[in-house]
């Protein structure tokens, strides 16, 4: 390969062909098979090939991993290290992630089908940045002394919660894990990560880098496996103190049940969305709004919790906006994820592909009009590809207007004014993100306040920084990832009263 030029599609295919892939679990500082010896096939959605056999962990492995995590926690080898020492190790961890950027990006793309250019530019740098940010933060966060009476002293301190289990989805496998690994490990917890069965490979590789960075045995464990086996056993475990979950609202509700059926473990949920993107007639730049609207639903194949899947547009600008959105969608046709020029890759697997196509059928049969896309494509590759799809004439009671599709499908709804836009925007069970486009600053603030969503964007979409909390209202979840607020999830507050009167 030419060392100076960036790798081509052919280079990436050649690298993929010889990439060593480990499918084992990582427990107590070592790679191991599942206790049962069971494995499942890891199929790439790029062309349907089996690329690895992955340990299918279950209850027995969960027992081993949680016991190792508890032992490590109680030993103090990590939990009682000075924060600056944990900082040093986690900074090294972040550096190692960046040093293995190409390998991790390739694993991410092979496993879940996103374009290699996105894995390289977004997923791996954001993962490293997140872990480095919490590393840097942890020796700058102070505890409190309460303003009590003169002869009393009340200390309010934060302690690591103990054994944290993270159960994460497949759309941004490493980033979703990092949002939990960063604050949980920085705070001194032990950690058991269960990646999605659809995308376990990067998490498995990450474990070796954690060990190389100096994270002690037992502090960081990875259990690949299915939700109903490994995931459920973790969530029901009596010695897991906290679950950091990201995934669907349906599974999030199960987490709350598992907690109630077991030890009342803390449950933090980052769940689904059906986010409204409201473009009003006084939008400052309709072309930019339309291009952003297309990116906000079609980036990552639409497999984004914050996907702006409902475009709510004021009637007088509807035609112009939709024309531009359709134009932008044509520039995002699915291609080979290993080609650096590809902007839209493969849908994660056959099951998700069928789900998305089912929603496209339901949109058609409920009477919405397809302005663009609507078909499965590139079937000759053996992979999973769906065109960016734009529906117009969508009514609020249609399934495509209410349910999370998690694919490249936009539902455009026309409204008469800002008031109706807010009513429609708030009219679903989710409340993750929302956006409004207007040049009127007063109106922007009023609408931002009225929208029931954890993140509201004004004249932009998906603005992102690790310093800013991320999470939802309503059935989009409980708690916030990112920012210093994430430490609240993985620490307990303790009050210590000292009597000074004697
Ligand atoms: P999912 O709920 O099917 O799975 C998520 C994780 O839960 C996986 O690891 C899975 O194995 C596990 N799981 C499934 N059933 C389980 C059970 N019975 N017990 C324990 N664990 C179980 O979700 P998904 O399809 O992987 O991801 C897509 C969903 O994730 C979408 O709804 C999306 O909006 C959401 N998501 C939310 C955010 C956010 O920050 N709010 C971010 C990314 C994705």
Boltz pocket constraint, residues with backbone or C-beta under 6 A from the ligand:
constraints:
  - pocket:
      binder: B
      contacts: [[A, 167], [A, 168], [A, 169], [A, 170], [A, 171], [A, 172], [A, 176], [A, 194], [A, 195], [A, 196], [A, 197], [A, 225], [A, 226], [A, 227], [A, 228], [A, 230], [A, 231], [A, 232], [A, 233], [A, 235], [A, 246], [A, 247], [A, 248], [A, 249], [A, 250], [A, 251], [A, 252], [A, 254], [A, 269], [A, 270], [A, 271], [A, 272], [A, 273], [A, 304], [A, 305], [A, 306], [A, 404], [A, 406], [A, 432], [A, 470], [A, 471], [A, 472], [A, 476], [A, 477]]
      max_distance: 6.0
